[in-house]
Structure formats: C-alpha cells, structure tokens
Amino acid sequence: MDLDKQRVRRGFARAAQTYDQAAFLAREISERMSERLDLLRAVPKSVLDLGSGTGQGARMLRRRYPECVVVELDSAHAMLVRSCRAMPWWQRSVLRLKGERAARVCGDIERLPFADRAFDMVWSNLALHWTDLRPALAEVYRVLRPGGVCMFSTLGPDTLKELRAAYAAADAHVHVNRFVDLHDIGDILVQARFADPVMDMEYLRLTYADVHILLRELKAASARNANAGRPLGLSGKRTFERMALAYESYRVDSRLPATFEIVYGHAWRPETERRTRGGEAVIQVHPRRASES
C-alpha cells in the first residue's frame, strides 16, 4: 500500500484521547487473539507488542505472562503516554518489586529499533495494515529469536466495503484505505522466511443509525484515509450528500451495516535455517497435490 506514514502517525497522536472509547473492534479482536495463545506450548520470556496503542494488548499479555518482559512499540508518542497512565497500579507495583519498568518505545514498525533475535514473540493487533508489509514482516523476522512466533491480526480488503462503494458513487477519489488479501499476506510471510504460516479470516458486521455516527467513530479511533490517492482538501458538501445517499441502499432494519474483514495469522521463525554458500536462505515450498485441490 502507498500510505502517508506521517499522516498515520499524526492521526493516532490526535486520536489518543478518544481511542479507548471508540476502539470496540480492537478490544474484541484482542480478546479473540488472546484465546489463540492457548495453542502455544512455550511461555515467552520477552514479547514485542507492535502498534501497541493505549496498551490494552500489553496489559493482557502482562497478566497472562507475569514473568515476561512486554515491550510496547507505537509510532505515536501520545498513545504511549495514554498507555502509561492506564496501567493498573498493581502491574506497576509488580514491576517495581522485580526492579523493572514497563518498556515503551516510540518507533517505526518498518525499522524496528531493536537488536536481532531480541524477542520470543511478536504480537500485533490491527496495526500491520498501516505499514508496508514486506519491510515490516522482514523486521519482525529479524527481531524474533529462532523458534519465536509472530501472532497478528489485520484488516482484509472487504473492510468497509459499503463505505468504499458509496464514496465510489460520489466521486473518483480514494476515500477508504486499501487492505492486503489474506493469501498475499501468507506469501509475504513465506518470502520473509517464516515457517508454517497459518492464516484465517472472519467477517464482523457493525451497524449504525446513520453514516455520520460511523464516520465519527472511525475518526475517534484514527481510522483515517492515508492513501496517496485521497482528496487533498476536505470533501465538499455535495460529495458527502451523494455518498450518504448511496450508502442508504445498504440499510437493513433501520440500520446501516459496516463490514470488517479480520485476517488472523501466526508463523514461526525456524529453529535452524538452511542457507546457500552465498548466504541466501533456502525456503522449502511444497506444491499442493492434485488430490488437495
């Protein structure tokens, strides 16, 4: 995706005060992801939370793995400040007793400020769609220890399909962010040298009384248009009216739907890596047999 990263960072910084009230979806997906942690046999000693926001995921990880060091990384400093203030007193007390502090780092997912092989797990809830996945996942691989796992959720291409279609009926600009398909994410994981990637997805549909409420909630959660093809100025009143009228065609039982395609994935950094004499990694690809098609 061709995203304006500065706009993304500024948007999350501005949304820090309203994010927790509007981020119902992020909380729900974090809960669903946490259930998948039961599949992991090893208990991590260090976890990196990518796109940690106000720290909801990191607080859950600290409860689940009390002996683990959880590092939060976000591109918006204001989000990290909110996370610090929201941390329960008892978690701060536990860290003080262990002589530790909650680690929070302001940084870029595509250029992680950590040493190679620094973490047993990388966790990311609804953040990777704000990045260029190829360099981001290559960085995730770099900072994972051999045998470490990456577990993430992100948005798929059908997300906000009703809003995208309504805006397409109003003008020719890009108003809704584009998202990467599940299969393409799997391919990128393989190219980044991850082993045994597991991908799945589900649709969640939220409903709203009108499109104004939907847009206010998206803005409060910093779900802003950051595509290069977006209109550079404010959308005019007539454009908005045409979009709102087109959106009405989706109304069911007095409510407007908004679809979210949630993509889940996890993959491991192999314990050992085969390399050529030139130092290039060898990736084994097993073609699907005819009987599996």
PAZAPA-4460 file (N, C-alpha, C; in steps of 0.05 Angstrom, whole numbers, plus 32768, in hexadecimal, padded with zeros to 4 digits):
% residues 293
    n_x    n_y    n_z   ca_x   ca_y   ca_z    c_x    c_y    c_z   seq   type   mol
   8011   7FE8   8000   8000   8000   8000   8011   8019   8000     1      M     A
   8008   802D   7FF3   8016   8047   7FF2   8009   8059   8006     2      D     A
   8014   8058   801F   8008   8067   8035   8019   807F   803D     3      L     A
   800C   8094   8046   801A   80AB   8050   801F   80A6   806E     4      D     A
   8037   809D   8075   803D   8095   8090   803C   80AC   80A4     5      K     A
   8043   80C4   809B   8042   80DB   80AC   8025   80E1   80B4     6      Q     A
   8012   80DE   80A1   7FF6   80E2   80A6   7FEC   80CD   80B9     7      R     A
   7FF5   80B4   80B6   7FED   809F   80C8   7FF6   80A5   80E5     8      V     A
   800F   80AD   80E8   801A   80B3   8102   800B   80CB   810F     9      R     A
   8007   80E0   8100   7FF9   80F7   810B   7FDC   80F0   8112    10      R     A
   7FCF   80DF   8102   7FB4   80D7   8108   7FB1   80C8   8122    11      G     A
   7FC3   80B6   8127   7FC2   80A7   8140   7FCA   80B9   8158    12      F     A
   7FDC   80CC   8153   7FE3   80DE   8169   7FCA   80EF   8171    13      A     A
   7FBB   80F8   815D   7FA3   8108   8163   7F8D   80F8   816F    14      R     A
   7F8C   80DE   8168   7F76   80CD   8172   7F7C   80C0   818D    15      A     A
   7F93   80C6   8199   7F9A   80B8   81B2   7F86   80BC   81C8    16      A     A
   7F7A   80D4   81C9   7F67   80DA   81DF   7F4C   80CC   81DB    17      Q     A
   7F45   80C6   81C2   7F2B   80BA   81BD   7F2C   809D   81B5    18      T     A
   7F44   8092   81B2   7F47   8078   81A6   7F39   8062   81B7    19      Y     A
   7F3D   8062   81D1   7F32   804C   81E2   7F14   804B   81E1    20      D     A
   7F07   8062   81DE   7EEA   8063   81DD   7EDF   8059   81C2    21      Q     A
   7EEF   805B   81AD   7EE6   8054   8193   7EF0   8039   8188    22      A     A
   7F04   802E   8196   7F12   8016   818C   7F05   7FFC   8195    23      A     A
   7EEB   7FFA   8192   7EDD   7FE1   8199   7EE8   7FCA   8188    24      F     A
   7EED   7FCF   816E   7EF6   7FB9   815D   7F11   7FAF   8165    25      L     A
   7F23   7FC1   816B   7F3E   7FB9   8173   7F3D   7FA8   818D    26      A     A
   7F2C   7FB0   81A0   7F2A   7FA1   81B9   7F1F   7F85   81B4    27      R     A
   7F0A   7F83   81A3   7EFE   7F6A   819D   7F12   7F57   818F    28      E     A
   7F21   7F61   817C   7F34   7F51   816D   7F4B   7F48   817F    29      I     A
   7F53   7F5A   8191   7F68   7F53   81A5   7F5F   7F3B   81B6    30      S     A
   7F46   7F3C   81BE   7F3C   7F25   81CE   7F3C   7F0B   81BE    31      E     A
   7F34   7F0D   81A5   7F34   7EF5   8194   7F50   7EEB   818F    32      R     A
   7F63   7EFE   818B   7F7F   7EF5   8188   7F8A   7EE8   81A1    33      M     A
   7F82   7EF3   81B8   7F8D   7EE8   81D1   7F86   7ECB   81D5    34      S     A
   7F6F   7EC3   81CB   7F67   7EA7   81CD   7F79   7E95   81BD    35      E     A
   7F85   7EA0   81A8   7F98   7E90   8198   7FB3   7E8B   81A5    36      R     A
   7FB8   7E9B   81BA   7FD1   7E96   81C9   7FD2   7E7B   81D7    37      L     A
   7FBA   7E6F   81DB   7FB9   7E55   81E7   7FC6   7E40   81D5    38      D     A
   7FC9   7E46   81BB   7FD5   7E33   81A9   7FF4   7E32   81AC    39      L     A
   7FFF   7E46   81B8   801C   7E47   81BB   8026   7E36   81D2    40      L     A
   803A   7E26   81CE   8044   7E15   81E3   8057   7E24   81F5    41      R     A
   8069   7E33   81EA   807E   7E40   81F9   8073   7E5A   8205    42      A     A
   807D   7E61   821C   8076   7E7B   8229   808C   7E8F   8222    43      V     A
   8085   7EA4   8214   809A   7EB8   820C   80A5   7EC7   8223    44      P     A
   80BF   7ECD   8221   80CC   7EDE   8235   80CD   7EFB   822D    45      K     A
   80C9   7F00   8213   80C8   7F1C   8209   80B5   7F1D   81F2    46      S     A
   80A4   7F32   81F2   8090   7F36   81DD   8092   7F53   81D4    47      V     A
   8090   7F57   81BA   808E   7F72   81AE   8071   7F75   81A3    48      L     A
   8064   7F8A   81AD   8049   7F91   81A4   804B   7FA8   8190    49      D     A
   8047   7FA0   8176   804A   7FB4   8160   8030   7FC3   815C    50      L     A
   8032   7FDE   815B   801A   7FEE   8159   800A   7FEC   8172    51      G     A
   8016   7FF0   8189   800B   7FE9   81A3   7FF4   7FFC   81AB    52      S     A
   7FF3   8014   819F   7FDD   8027   81A5   7FDD   802F   81C2    53      G     A
   7FC6   802D   81CF   7FC3   8036   81EB   7FCA   801F   81FE    54      T     A
   7FD4   8009   81F5   7FDF   7FF4   8206   7FCC   7FDE   820E    55      G     A
   7FB5   7FDD   8202   7FA1   7FC8   820A   7FAD   7FAC   8206    56      Q     A
   7FB9   7FA7   81EF   7FC5   7F8D   81EA   7FDC   7F87   81FC    57      G     A
   7FED   7F9B   8201   8004   7F97   8212   7FFC   7F90   822F    58      A     A
   7FE7   7F9D   8239   7FDD   7F97   8254   7FD3   7F7A   8256    59      R     A
   7FC5   7F71   8240   7FBC   7F55   8240   7FD4   7F42   8240    60      M     A
   7FE8   7F48   8230   8000   7F37   822F   800F   7F36   8249    61      L     A
   8010   7F4C   8257   801D   7F4D   8272   800D   7F3C   8286    62      R     A
   7FF3   7F3D   8284   7FE3   7F2C   8296   7FE7   7F0E   8290    63      R     A
   7FE8   7F08   8277   7FEB   7EEC   826F   8006   7EE1   8274    64      R     A
   801B   7EF1   8270   8037   7EE9   8273   8044   7EFB   8287    65      Y     A
   803F   7EF8   82A1   8049   7F0B   82B5   8067   7F0C   82B7    66      P     A
   8075   7EF7   82AE   8093   7EF7   82AF   809F   7F01   8295    67      E     A
   808E   7F09   8283   8098   7F11   8268   809C   7F2F   8267    68      C     A
   80B1   7F37   8258   80B5   7F54   8252   80A5   7F5B   8238    69      V     A
   8092   7F6D   823B   8082   7F75   8224   808A   7F91   821C    70      V     A
   8093   7F94   8203   809B   7FAE   81F9   8086   7FB9   81E6    71      V     A
   807D   7FD1   81EA   8069   7FDE   81D9   8077   7FF0   81C5    72      E     A
   806E   7FEE   81AC   8079   8000   8197   8062   800C   8188    73      L     A
   8062   8027   8185   804E   8035   8176   805B   804D   8169    74      D     A
   8051   8055   8152   805D   806C   8144   8053   8087   8150    75      S     A
   803E   8086   8160   8032   809E   816B   8039   80A0   8189    76      A     A
   8049   80B4   8190   8052   80B7   81AC   803A   80BB   81BF    77      H     A
   8025   80C9   81B6   800E   80CE   81C6   8000   80B4   81CE    78      A     A
   8000   80A0   81BD   7FF4   8086   81C3   8004   8079   81DA    79      M     A
   801E   807A   81D9   802E   806E   81EE   802A   807C   8209    80      L     A
   8026   8097   8208   8020   80A6   8221   8005   809C   822D    81      V     A
   7FF1   8098   821C   7FD7   808E   8226   7FDA   8072   8231    82      R     A
   7FEB   8061   8225   7FF0   8046   822F   7FFC   8048   824B    83      S     A
   800F   805A   824F   801C   805C   8269   8008   8064   827E    84      C     A
   7FF6   8076   8278   7FE3   8080   828B   7FCD   806B   8291    85      R     A
   7FC8   8059   827E   7FB3   8045   8281   7FBD   802C   828F    86      A     A
   7FD6   8029   8293   7FE1   8011   829F   7FD8   800E   82BC    87      M     A
   7FCC   7FF7   82C3   7FC2   7FF3   82DE   7FD8   7FF6   82F3    88      P     A
   7FD1   7FFF   830B   7FE5   8004   8320   7FF3   7FEA   8327    89      W     A
   7FE4   7FD3   8327   7FF0   7FBA   832F   8005   7FB1   831B    90      W     A
   8001   7FB6   8301   8016   7FAF   82EE   802F   7FC0   82F2    91      Q     A
   802B   7FDA   82F8   8042   7FEB   82FD   8051   7FE1   8316    92      R     A
   8041   7FD8   832B   804D   7FCE   8344   805D   7FB5   833F    93      S     A
   8052   7FA2   832F   8060   7F8A   8328   807B   7F90   831A    94      V     A
   807A   7FA2   8307   8092   7FA9   82F9   80A7   7FB5   830B    95      L     A
   809E   7FC6   831E   80B1   7FD3   8331   80BE   7FBD   8343    96      R     A
   80AD   7FAA   834C   80B8   7F95   835D   80CE   7F84   834E    97      L     A
   80CA   7F81   8334   80DE   7F73   8324   80F5   7F84   831A    98      K     A
   80F4   7F9E   8322   8109   7FB1   8319   8107   7FB7   82FC    99      G     A
   80EF   7FB6   82F1   80EC   7FBB   82D4   80D9   7FD3   82D0   100      E     A
   80D8   7FDC   82B7   80C5   7FF0   82AE   80B7   7FE7   8295   101      R     A
   809F   7FF0   8291   8091   7FEA   8278   80A0   7FF8   8261   102      A     A
   80A8   7FE9   824D   80B7   7FF4   8237   80A5   7FFE   8221   103      A     A
   80A6   8017   821A   8096   8023   8205   80A9   8032   81F2   104      R     A
   80A7   802C   81D8   80B9   8037   81C5   80A9   8043   81AE   105      V     A
   80B0   805C   81A7   80A4   8069   8190   80B5   8063   8178   106      C     A
   80A9   8055   8164   80BA   804D   814D   80A9   8044   8136   107      G     A
   80B7   803D   8121   80AB   8035   8107   80AC   8017   8104   108      D     A
   8095   800B   80FF   8094   7FED   80FC   80A6   7FE4   80E5   109      I     A
   80A9   7FF5   80D1   80B9   7FED   80BA   80D7   7FF0   80BF   110      E     A
   80DE   7FFC   80D5   80FB   8000   80DC   80FD   7FFD   80FA   111      R     A
   80FA   7FE5   8104   80F9   7FE1   8121   8114   7FE7   812F   112      L     A
   8113   7FF6   8145   812B   7FFE   8153   8134   7FEA   8167   113      P     A
   8136   7FD0   815F   813D   7FBB   8171   8153   7FA9   8164   114      F     A
   8162   7F9C   8175   8176   7F8A   816B   816A   7F71   815E   115      A     A
   817A   7F64   814D   8172   7F4A   8142   816B   7F36   8158   116      D     A
   8157   7F26   8153   8151   7F0F   8165   814B   7F18   8181   117      R     A
   813D   7F2E   8185   8138   7F3A   819F   8120   7F2F   81AE   118      A     A
   810C   7F23   819F   80F2   7F1C   81AB   80EA   7EFF   81A5   119      F     A
   80DC   7EF4   81B9   80D0   7ED9   81B5   80B6   7EDA   81A5   120      D     A
   80A8   7EF1   81A7   808E   7EF4   819A   808B   7F10   8191   121      M     A
   807F   7F13   8179   8076   7F2D   8170   8057   7F2C   816D   122      V     A
   804A   7F3E   817A   802C   7F3F   817A   8024   7F59   816D   123      W     A
   8010   7F58   815C   8006   7F71   814F   7FE8   7F6F   8149   124      S     A
   7FD9   7F81   8155   7FBC   7F81   8152   7FB3   7F99   8142   125      N     A
   7FA9   7F94   8129   7F9E   7FA8   8118   7FB1   7FC0   8114   126      L     A
   7FCA   7FBA   810E   7FDE   7FCF   8109   7FEC   7FCC   80EF   127      A     A
   7FF0   7FB3   80E5   8001   7FAF   80CE   7FF6   7FBB   80B4   128      L     A
   7FDB   7FBF   80B3   7FD0   7FCB   809B   7FD8   7FE9   8098   129      H     A
   7FE5   7FF4   80AC   7FEF   800F   80AA   800C   800F   80A1   130      W     A
   8016   7FF9   8098   8032   7FF7   808F   8034   7FEC   8073   131      T     A
   804D   7FED   8069   8054   7FDE   8051   805C   7FC2   805B   132      D     A
   804D   7FAE   8055   8050   7F94   8062   806B   7F87   805D   133      L     A
   8077   7F8B   8046   8090   7F7D   8040   80A6   7F86   8052   134      R     A
   80AD   7F9F   8055   80C2   7FA6   8068   80B9   7FA2   8085   135      P     A
   809F   7FA5   808B   8096   7FA1   80A6   809A   7F84   80AF   136      A     A
   8091   7F71   809F   8094   7F55   80A7   80B1   7F4C   80A6   137      L     A
   80C1   7F58   8094   80DE   7F51   8094   80EB   7F5A   80AF   138      A     A
   80E2   7F71   80B9   80EC   7F7B   80D3   80E3   7F6A   80EA   139      E     A
   80CA   7F61   80E8   80BF   7F4F   80FD   80D0   7F35   80FE   140      V     A
   80D6   7F2A   80E6   80E7   7F12   80E5   8102   7F18   80F2   141      Y     A
   810E   7F2E   80EB   8129   7F35   80F5   812A   7F36   8114   142      R     A
   8115   7F41   8121   8117   7F45   813E   810D   7F2C   814D   143      V     A
   8102   7F18   813F   80F9   7F00   814C   8111   7EED   8150   144      L     A
   8111   7EE0   8167   8125   7ECB   816B   811D   7EB2   815C   145      R     A
   8130   7EA1   8154   8129   7E88   8147   8116   7E78   8159   146      P     A
   8100   7E6F   814C   80EB   7E62   815B   80D6   7E75   8165   147      G     A
   80DA   7E8F   8162   80C7   7EA3   816B   80AF   7EA4   8158   148      G     A
   8099   7EAF   8163   8080   7EB0   8153   8076   7ECD   8150   149      V     A
   806B   7ED2   8139   805D   7EEB   8133   803F   7EE5   8132   150      C     A
   8030   7EF4   8141   8013   7EF1   8141   8006   7F0C   813C   151      M     A
   7FF4   7F0D   8128   7FEA   7F27   8121   7FCD   7F26   8117   152      F     A
   7FC0   7F3D   8116   7FA7   7F41   8108   7FAA   7F5A   80F8   153      S     A
   7F9B   7F5B   80E2   7F9C   7F72   80D0   7F81   7F73   80C1   154      T     A
   7F7E   7F88   80B1   7F65   7F8B   80A2   7F68   7F81   8086   155      L     A
   7F53   7F74   807C   7F53   7F6A   8060   7F44   7F7C   804D   156      G     A
   7F45   7F76   8033   7F3C   7F89   801E   7F1E   7F8E   801F   157      P     A
   7F0D   7F7D   802B   7EF1   7F83   802C   7EE9   7F96   8043   158      D     A
   7EFD   7F9F   8053   7EF7   7FB1   8069   7EEB   7FCB   805E   159      T     A
   7ED5   7FD3   806A   7EC6   7FEC   8063   7EBF   7FEC   8045   160      L     A
   7EB7   7FD5   803B   7EB0   7FD3   801E   7E98   7FE4   8018   161      K     A
   7E85   7FE7   802B   7E6D   7FF8   8025   7E75   8015   8023   162      E     A
   7E86   801E   8035   7E8F   803A   8034   7E9F   803F   801B   163      L     A
   7EB0   802C   8014   7EC1   802F   7FFB   7EAF   8032   7FE2   164      R     A
   7E9B   8021   7FE1   7E89   8021   7FC9   7E78   803B   7FC9   165      A     A
   7E70   8044   7FE0   7E60   805D   7FE2   7E70   8075   7FD9   166      A     A
   7E89   8076   7FE1   7E9A   808C   7FD9   7EA0   808A   7FBB   167      Y     A
   7EA4   8071   7FB1   7EA9   806E   7F94   7E92   8079   7F83   168      A     A
   7E79   8078   7F8E   7E62   8083   7F80   7E61   80A1   7F82   169      A     A
   7E72   80AD   7F94   7E71   80CA   7F98   7E87   80D9   7F88   170      A     A
   7E9F   80CD   7F86   7EB5   80DA   7F77   7ECA   80C5   7F70   171      D     A
   7EE0   80CE   7F63   7EF4   80BB   7F5A   7F0C   80B8   7F6C   172      A     A
   7F0B   80C6   7F83   7F22   80C5   7F96   7F21   80AC   7FA7   173      H     A
   7F39   80A5   7FB3   7F3B   808F   7FC6   7F34   809A   7FE1   174      V     A
   7F1F   8091   7FEE   7F16   809A   8008   7F1A   8086   801E   175      H     A
   7F1E   806C   8017   7F20   8057   802A   7F3A   8048   8025   176      V     A
   7F4A   8043   803A   7F63   8036   8037   7F60   801A   802A   177      N     A
   7F74   8013   801B   7F75   7FF8   800E   7F84   7FE5   8020   178      R     A
   7F7B   7FCC   8021   7F87   7FB8   8033   7F90   7F9F   8023   179      F     A
   7FA3   7F91   802E   7FB0   7F7B   8020   7FA0   7F61   8025   180      V     A
   7F9E   7F51   8010   7F90   7F38   8011   7F9F   7F23   8022   181      D     A
   7F8F   7F11   802F   7F9A   7EFC   8040   7FB0   7EEC   8032   182      L     A
   7FAA   7EE4   8019   7FBD   7ED3   800B   7FD8   7EE2   8005   183      H     A
   7FD5   7EFB   7FFF   7FEE   7F0B   7FFA   7FFE   7F0E   8014   184      D     A
   7FF0   7F11   802A   7FFF   7F13   8044   800E   7EF9   8049   185      I     A
   8001   7EE2   8043   800E   7EC9   8046   8027   7EC6   8035   186      G     A
   8025   7ED0   801C   803C   7ED0   800A   8053   7EE1   8015   187      D     A
   804C   7EF8   8020   8061   7F0A   802B   806E   7EFD   8043   188      I     A
   805F   7EEF   8053   806B   7EE1   806A   807F   7ECC   8060   189      L     A
   8078   7EBD   804C   808B   7EA9   8041   80A4   7EB7   8036   190      V     A
   80A0   7ECC   8027   80B6   7EDB   801B   80C9   7EE6   8031   191      Q     A
   80BD   7EED   8048   80CD   7EF7   805E   80DA   7EE1   806E   192      A     A
   80D7   7EC8   8065   80E4   7EB0   8070   80D7   7EA4   8088   193      R     A
   80BE   7EAC   808E   80AF   7EA0   80A4   80A8   7E84   809D   194      F     A
   80A5   7E73   80B2   809E   7E57   80AE   8081   7E52   80B7   195      A     A
   8073   7E41   80A9   8059   7E37   80B0   8045   7E4E   80B6   196      D     A
   8042   7E61   80A3   802E   7E76   80A8   8012   7E6B   80A8   197      P     A
   8002   7E74   80BB   7FE6   7E6B   80BD   7FD5   7E85   80BA   198      V     A
   7FC3   7E85   80A7   7FB2   7E9D   80A2   7F95   7E95   80A2   199      M     A
   7F84   7EA6   80AD   7F67   7EA3   80AB   7F5A   7EBE   80AE   200      D     A
   7F41   7EC0   80A9   7F33   7ED9   80AA   7F16   7ED6   80B2   201      M     A
   7F0A   7EEC   80B9   7EED   7EEC   80BF   7EE2   7F08   80B9   202      E     A
   7EC8   7F09   80B5   7EBB   7F23   80B1   7EAC   7F2B   80CA   203      Y     A
   7EAF   7F44   80D2   7E9F   7F4F   80E7   7E8F   7F66   80DB   204      L     A
   7E76   7F68   80E3   7E65   7F7E   80D8   7E5A   7F8E   80EF   205      R     A
   7E61   7FA7   80F0   7E56   7FBA   8103   7E40   7FCA   80F5   206      L     A
   7E2D   7FD4   8104   7E17   7FE4   80F9   7E15   7FFF   8106   207      T     A
   7E0C   8013   80F7   7E0A   802E   8100   7DF0   803A   80F8   208      Y     A
   7DE7   804E   8108   7DCE   805C   8102   7DD1   806C   80E8   209      A     A
   7DE8   8079   80E4   7DED   8088   80CC   7E0B   808A   80C6   210      D     A
   7E12   8093   80AF   7E2E   8093   80A6   7E3E   80A7   80B6   211      V     A
   7E32   80BC   80C1   7E40   80D0   80D1   7E4D   80C2   80E9   212      H     A
   7E3D   80B1   80F6   7E47   80A3   810E   7E5E   8091   8107   213      I     A
   7E5C   8082   80F1   7E72   8071   80E8   7E8B   8081   80E4   214      L     A
   7E89   8097   80D5   7EA1   80A7   80D0   7EAD   80B3   80E9   215      L     A
   7E9C   80BC   80FC   7EA7   80C6   8115   7EB6   80B1   8124   216      R     A
   7EAB   8098   8124   7EB9   8083   8133   7ED3   807C   8125   217      E     A
   7ED4   807B   810B   7EED   8075   80FD   7F02   808B   8103   218      L     A
   7EF9   80A4   8103   7F0B   80BA   8109   7F16   80B8   8125   219      K     A
   7F04   80B2   8139   7F0D   80B0   8154   7F21   809A   8159   220      A     A
   7F1F   8085   8148   7F32   806E   814A   7F4A   8072   8137   221      A     A
   7F4B   8089   812A   7F61   8090   8117   7F61   807F   80FE   222      S     A
   7F4A   8075   80F6   7F48   8066   80DD   7F44   807A   80C6   223      A     A
   7F59   8088   80C1   7F59   809E   80AD   7F63   8094   8092   224      R     A
   7F5B   80A3   807D   7F64   809D   8062   7F81   80A7   8060   225      N     A
   7F94   8094   805B   7FB0   809B   8059   7FBB   8093   803E   226      A     A
   7FAA   808D   802A   7FB3   8085   8010   7FBD   809D   8000   227      N     A
   7FD0   8097   7FEE   7FDB   80AC   7FDD   7FC6   80B8   7FCA   228      A     A
   7FB1   80A8   7FC3   7F9D   80B2   7FB1   7F85   80C1   7FBE   229      G     A
   7F88   80C7   7FD8   7F73   80D4   7FE6   7F70   80F1   7FDD   230      R     A
   7F58   80FD   7FE0   7F55   811A   7FDA   7F66   812A   7FED   231      P     A
   7F75   813E   7FE3   7F87   814D   7FF3   7F79   8162   8005   232      L     A
   7F61   816A   7FFD   7F51   817C   800D   7F3A   816E   801A   233      G     A
   7F29   817D   8028   7F11   8172   8033   7EFD   816B   801E   234      L     A
   7EEF   8154   8021   7EDB   814D   800E   7EC4   8161   8010   235      S     A
   7EBA   8169   7FF8   7EA4   817D   7FF8   7E8A   8171   8002   236      G     A
   7E78   8184   8009   7E5E   817C   8013   7E4F   816A   7FFF   237      K     A
   7E50   8171   7FE6   7E41   8162   7FD2   7E4C   8145   7FD0   238      R     A
   7E67   8143   7FD1   7E73   8128   7FD1   7E69   8117   7FE8   239      T     A
   7E69   8124   8000   7E60   8115   8017   7E42   810D   8014   240      F     A
   7E32   811F   800A   7E16   8119   8007   7E11   8102   7FF3   241      E     A
   7E21   8102   7FDD   7E1E   80EC   7FCA   7E27   80D2   7FD7   242      R     A
   7E3D   80D3   7FE6   7E46   80BA   7FF4   7E31   80B0   8007   243      M     A
   7E26   80C2   8018   7E13   80BA   802C   7DFA   80AE   801F   244      A     A
   7DF2   80BA   8008   7DDA   80AF   7FFA   7DE0   8094   7FEF   245      L     A
   7DF8   8090   7FE4   7DFF   8075   7FDA   7E01   8061   7FF0   246      A     A
   7E0A   8069   8007   7E0D   8056   801E   7DF1   804D   8027   247      Y     A
   7DDD   805D   8023   7DC2   8056   802C   7DB8   803C   801F   248      E     A
   7DC3   8035   8008   7DB9   801D   7FFA   7DC0   8004   800A   249      S     A
   7DD3   8006   801E   7DDB   7FEF   802E   7DCA   7FED   8047   250      Y     A
   7DB9   7FFF   804D   7DAA   8000   8066   7D99   7FE7   8069   251      R     A
   7D9A   7FDA   8081   7D8A   7FC3   8087   7D7F   7FC6   80A3   252      V     A
   7D65   7FC4   80A7   7D59   7FC6   80C1   7D61   7FE0   80CF   253      D     A
   7D60   7FF6   80BF   7D65   8011   80CA   7D82   8015   80D2   254      S     A
   7D95   8003   80CA   7DB1   8006   80D2   7DC2   8004   80B9   255      R     A
   7DD9   8013   80B9   7DEC   8011   80A4   7E03   7FFF   80AC   256      L     A
   7E0A   7FEB   809C   7E1F   7FD8   80A3   7E3B   7FE3   809B   257      P     A
   7E4F   7FDA   80AA   7E6B   7FDF   80A3   7E7A   7FC5   80A7   258      A     A
   7E84   7FBA   8091   7E92   7FA0   8092   7EB0   7FA4   8098   259      T     A
   7EBA   7F92   80A9   7ED7   7F91   80AE   7EE1   7F75   80A9   260      F     A
   7EF4   7F72   8097   7F00   7F58   8092   7F19   7F56   80A3   261      E     A
   7F19   7F44   80B6   7F2F   7F41   80C9   7F40   7F29   80C1   262      I     A
   7F59   7F2E   80BB   7F6C   7F1A   80B4   7F7E   7F13   80CB   263      V     A
   7F80   7EFA   80D2   7F91   7EF1   80E8   7FA8   7EE1   80DC   264      Y     A
   7FBF   7EE3   80E9   7FD6   7ED3   80E0   7FEA   7ECD   80F6   265      G     A
   7FF7   7EB7   80F4   800E   7EB2   8105   8022   7EA1   80F6   266      H     A
   803C   7EA6   80FC   8051   7E97   80EE   806A   7E98   8100   267      A     A
   807C   7E85   80FB   8094   7E83   810C   80AD   7E89   80FC   268      W     A
   80C1   7E94   810B   80DC   7E94   8100   80E8   7E79   8106   269      R     A
   80F2   7E6C   80F1   80FC   7E50   80F4   8113   7E4F   8109   270      P     A
   8114   7E38   8116   812A   7E33   8129   8145   7E34   811B   271      E     A
   8146   7E28   8103   815E   7E27   80F3   8157   7E31   80D7   272      T     A
   816A   7E3C   80C9   8166   7E46   80AE   817A   7E3B   809B   273      E     A
   8171   7E30   8085   8183   7E27   8070   818B   7E3E   805E   274      R     A
   81A4   7E40   8057   81AE   7E55   8046   81C0   7E4A   8030   275      R     A
   81C1   7E59   801A   81D4   7E52   8005   81F0   7E5B   800C   276      T     A
   8203   7E54   7FFC   821E   7E5D   8001   8221   7E7B   7FFF   277      R     A
   820F   7E87   7FF0   820F   7EA5   7FEE   8201   7EB2   8005   278      G     A
   81F6   7EA3   8018   81E9   7EAF   802F   81CB   7EB3   802C   279      G     A
   81C0   7EAB   8016   81A3   7EAF   8012   8193   7E99   801F   280      E     A
   817C   7EA0   802B   816B   7E8D   8039   815E   7E7A   8025   281      A     A
   815B   7E61   802C   814D   7E4D   801C   8131   7E4A   8027   282      V     A
   811D   7E4F   8017   8101   7E4C   801F   80F5   7E34   8011   283      I     A
   80EB   7E21   8021   80DF   7E0A   8015   80C1   7E0F   800F   284      Q     A
   80B9   7E0B   7FF7   809D   7E0F   7FEF   8092   7DF4   7FE6   285      V     A
   807C   7DEB   7FF2   8071   7DD1   7FEB   8058   7DD5   7FDA   286      H     A
   8059   7DCF   7FC0   8042   7DD4   7FAE   802A   7DC3   7FB7   287      P     A
   8013   7DCE   7FB4   7FFA   7DC0   7FBB   7FF6   7DA9   7FA7   288      R     A
   7FF0   7D91   7FB2   7FEA   7D7B   7FA0   7FCF   7D7E   7F94   289      R     A
   7FCB   7D70   7F7D   7FB2   7D72   7F6F   7F9A   7D6A   7F81   290      A     A
   7F9E   7D56   7F92   7F89   7D4D   7FA4   7F81   7D61   7FB9   291      S     A
   7F92   7D76   7FBD   7F8D   7D8A   7FD1   7F80   7DA3   7FC5   292      E     A
   7F7D   7DA4   7FAA   7F72   7DBB   7F9D   7F54   7DBD   7FA2   293      S     A
***
